[in-house]
Amino acid sequence: MIIFGTKGYLYQLAILTFVCGRCGNPSAHTLRKRVTKFTLFFVPLFPISTKYTTQCTFCAAEQKVTGEQAEQLQAQAAGGQGGGQVYGGQAPQQPHQH
């Protein structure tokens, strides 16, 4: 018997401050990376999906962003430009089970 499946990982890449497109408040937004990996016998082997999102800390609205946009936002956070960086780095959060 072969046991296979997927497992999700959620990483917080940065926290930036900008105006939310939904609520209109200038608030902190978390930039997150969600990676889904193929598992064989519960061992994660390789990524099959990578998605980036920003989430408003005021209204919890989530917006998808491309990989290029995520890199630009991370660069802004690292450089402290235009975003009022609060946190920059890659801190894994709790794994997200599927």
ChimeraX commands (.cxc) that place a marker at each C-alpha (Angstrom):
marker #1 position 0.00,0.00,0.00 radius 0.5
marker #1 position 1.29,3.43,-0.97 radius 0.5
marker #1 position 0.22,6.39,1.15 radius 0.5
marker #1 position 0.39,9.77,-0.58 radius 0.5
marker #1 position -1.26,13.17,-0.31 radius 0.5
marker #1 position -0.53,16.87,0.19 radius 0.5
marker #1 position 0.43,19.10,3.07 radius 0.5
marker #1 position 0.18,22.89,3.19 radius 0.5
marker #1 position 2.66,25.31,4.72 radius 0.5
marker #1 position 1.98,28.96,5.46 radius 0.5
marker #1 position 4.86,31.44,5.72 radius 0.5
marker #1 position 4.61,35.07,6.83 radius 0.5
marker #1 position 7.04,36.99,4.62 radius 0.5
marker #1 position 6.52,40.59,5.76 radius 0.5
marker #1 position 4.13,43.06,7.33 radius 0.5
marker #1 position 3.57,46.27,5.37 radius 0.5
marker #1 position 1.38,49.31,5.98 radius 0.5
marker #1 position -0.75,50.58,3.12 radius 0.5
marker #1 position -4.36,51.55,2.35 radius 0.5
marker #1 position -6.71,48.56,2.12 radius 0.5
marker #1 position -8.63,48.25,-1.15 radius 0.5
marker #1 position -11.71,46.94,0.66 radius 0.5
marker #1 position -12.12,48.97,3.86 radius 0.5
marker #1 position -10.07,52.02,2.84 radius 0.5
marker #1 position -8.13,52.15,6.12 radius 0.5
marker #1 position -4.37,52.66,6.22 radius 0.5
marker #1 position -3.49,49.50,8.12 radius 0.5
marker #1 position -0.92,46.74,8.38 radius 0.5
marker #1 position -1.11,43.96,5.80 radius 0.5
marker #1 position 0.62,40.59,6.13 radius 0.5
marker #1 position 2.31,39.19,3.05 radius 0.5
marker #1 position 1.94,35.41,3.12 radius 0.5
marker #1 position 3.23,32.54,1.03 radius 0.5
marker #1 position 1.21,29.31,0.94 radius 0.5
marker #1 position 3.08,26.24,-0.35 radius 0.5
marker #1 position 1.39,22.90,-0.97 radius 0.5
marker #1 position 3.77,19.93,-1.09 radius 0.5
marker #1 position 3.26,16.40,-2.35 radius 0.5
marker #1 position 3.81,13.83,0.40 radius 0.5
marker #1 position 4.70,10.16,0.18 radius 0.5
marker #1 position 4.34,8.17,3.40 radius 0.5
marker #1 position 3.79,11.52,5.22 radius 0.5
marker #1 position 7.17,12.87,4.03 radius 0.5
marker #1 position 6.91,16.16,2.08 radius 0.5
marker #1 position 8.85,15.70,-1.18 radius 0.5
marker #1 position 8.33,18.64,-3.55 radius 0.5
marker #1 position 6.11,21.72,-3.91 radius 0.5
marker #1 position 3.15,21.40,-6.28 radius 0.5
marker #1 position 1.61,24.84,-5.68 radius 0.5
marker #1 position 2.81,28.22,-4.42 radius 0.5
marker #1 position 0.43,31.13,-3.84 radius 0.5
marker #1 position 0.97,34.62,-2.40 radius 0.5
marker #1 position -1.62,36.77,-0.62 radius 0.5
marker #1 position -1.86,39.95,1.42 radius 0.5
marker #1 position -4.32,40.21,4.30 radius 0.5
marker #1 position -5.57,43.38,5.94 radius 0.5
marker #1 position -5.24,43.27,9.73 radius 0.5
marker #1 position -8.21,45.66,10.10 radius 0.5
marker #1 position -10.96,43.96,8.05 radius 0.5
marker #1 position -9.26,40.59,7.30 radius 0.5
marker #1 position -9.75,40.99,3.54 radius 0.5
marker #1 position -7.37,38.77,1.61 radius 0.5
marker #1 position -6.04,39.63,-1.84 radius 0.5
marker #1 position -4.05,37.38,-4.18 radius 0.5
marker #1 position -0.78,38.74,-5.54 radius 0.5
marker #1 position 1.64,37.35,-8.12 radius 0.5
marker #1 position 5.11,36.09,-7.27 radius 0.5
marker #1 position 6.63,39.21,-8.85 radius 0.5
marker #1 position 4.40,41.51,-6.79 radius 0.5
marker #1 position 5.30,39.55,-3.65 radius 0.5
marker #1 position 9.02,40.02,-4.39 radius 0.5
marker #1 position 8.50,43.76,-4.86 radius 0.5
marker #1 position 6.57,44.03,-1.59 radius 0.5
marker #1 position 9.29,42.08,0.22 radius 0.5
marker #1 position 11.94,44.38,-1.23 radius 0.5
marker #1 position 9.94,47.39,0.01 radius 0.5
marker #1 position 9.74,45.83,3.47 radius 0.5
marker #1 position 13.47,45.10,3.52 radius 0.5
marker #1 position 14.32,48.60,2.31 radius 0.5
marker #1 position 11.70,50.36,4.42 radius 0.5
marker #1 position 10.35,52.15,1.33 radius 0.5
marker #1 position 6.77,53.30,0.93 radius 0.5
marker #1 position 5.33,50.70,3.21 radius 0.5
marker #1 position 6.32,51.60,6.74 radius 0.5
marker #1 position 7.81,48.20,7.41 radius 0.5
marker #1 position 7.07,46.63,10.77 radius 0.5
marker #1 position 8.51,43.17,10.16 radius 0.5
marker #1 position 10.59,41.64,7.40 radius 0.5
marker #1 position 11.80,38.06,7.19 radius 0.5
marker #1 position 10.54,34.56,6.68 radius 0.5
marker #1 position 8.92,33.15,9.78 radius 0.5
marker #1 position 6.95,29.96,9.22 radius 0.5
marker #1 position 3.56,29.80,10.85 radius 0.5
marker #1 position 1.59,26.72,11.79 radius 0.5
marker #1 position 1.42,24.19,8.92 radius 0.5
marker #1 position -1.95,24.17,7.22 radius 0.5
marker #1 position -3.30,20.61,6.86 radius 0.5
marker #1 position -5.35,19.54,3.81 radius 0.5
marker link #1:1,2 radius 0.2
marker link #1:2,3 radius 0.2
marker link #1:3,4 radius 0.2
marker link #1:4,5 radius 0.2
marker link #1:5,6 radius 0.2
marker link #1:6,7 radius 0.2
marker link #1:7,8 radius 0.2
marker link #1:8,9 radius 0.2
marker link #1:9,10 radius 0.2
marker link #1:10,11 radius 0.2
marker link #1:11,12 radius 0.2
marker link #1:12,13 radius 0.2
marker link #1:13,14 radius 0.2
marker link #1:14,15 radius 0.2
marker link #1:15,16 radius 0.2
marker link #1:16,17 radius 0.2
marker link #1:17,18 radius 0.2
marker link #1:18,19 radius 0.2
marker link #1:19,20 radius 0.2
marker link #1:20,21 radius 0.2
marker link #1:21,22 radius 0.2
marker link #1:22,23 radius 0.2
marker link #1:23,24 radius 0.2
marker link #1:24,25 radius 0.2
marker link #1:25,26 radius 0.2
marker link #1:26,27 radius 0.2
marker link #1:27,28 radius 0.2
marker link #1:28,29 radius 0.2
marker link #1:29,30 radius 0.2
marker link #1:30,31 radius 0.2
marker link #1:31,32 radius 0.2
marker link #1:32,33 radius 0.2
marker link #1:33,34 radius 0.2
marker link #1:34,35 radius 0.2
marker link #1:35,36 radius 0.2
marker link #1:36,37 radius 0.2
marker link #1:37,38 radius 0.2
marker link #1:38,39 radius 0.2
marker link #1:39,40 radius 0.2
marker link #1:40,41 radius 0.2
marker link #1:41,42 radius 0.2
marker link #1:42,43 radius 0.2
marker link #1:43,44 radius 0.2
marker link #1:44,45 radius 0.2
marker link #1:45,46 radius 0.2
marker link #1:46,47 radius 0.2
marker link #1:47,48 radius 0.2
marker link #1:48,49 radius 0.2
marker link #1:49,50 radius 0.2
marker link #1:50,51 radius 0.2
marker link #1:51,52 radius 0.2
marker link #1:52,53 radius 0.2
marker link #1:53,54 radius 0.2
marker link #1:54,55 radius 0.2
marker link #1:55,56 radius 0.2
marker link #1:56,57 radius 0.2
marker link #1:57,58 radius 0.2
marker link #1:58,59 radius 0.2
marker link #1:59,60 radius 0.2
marker link #1:60,61 radius 0.2
marker link #1:61,62 radius 0.2
marker link #1:62,63 radius 0.2
marker link #1:63,64 radius 0.2
marker link #1:64,65 radius 0.2
marker link #1:65,66 radius 0.2
marker link #1:66,67 radius 0.2
marker link #1:67,68 radius 0.2
marker link #1:68,69 radius 0.2
marker link #1:69,70 radius 0.2
marker link #1:70,71 radius 0.2
marker link #1:71,72 radius 0.2
marker link #1:72,73 radius 0.2
marker link #1:73,74 radius 0.2
marker link #1:74,75 radius 0.2
marker link #1:75,76 radius 0.2
marker link #1:76,77 radius 0.2
marker link #1:77,78 radius 0.2
marker link #1:78,79 radius 0.2
marker link #1:79,80 radius 0.2
marker link #1:80,81 radius 0.2
marker link #1:81,82 radius 0.2
marker link #1:82,83 radius 0.2
marker link #1:83,84 radius 0.2
marker link #1:84,85 radius 0.2
marker link #1:85,86 radius 0.2
marker link #1:86,87 radius 0.2
marker link #1:87,88 radius 0.2
marker link #1:88,89 radius 0.2
marker link #1:89,90 radius 0.2
marker link #1:90,91 radius 0.2
marker link #1:91,92 radius 0.2
marker link #1:92,93 radius 0.2
marker link #1:93,94 radius 0.2
marker link #1:94,95 radius 0.2
marker link #1:95,96 radius 0.2
marker link #1:96,97 radius 0.2
marker link #1:97,98 radius 0.2
view
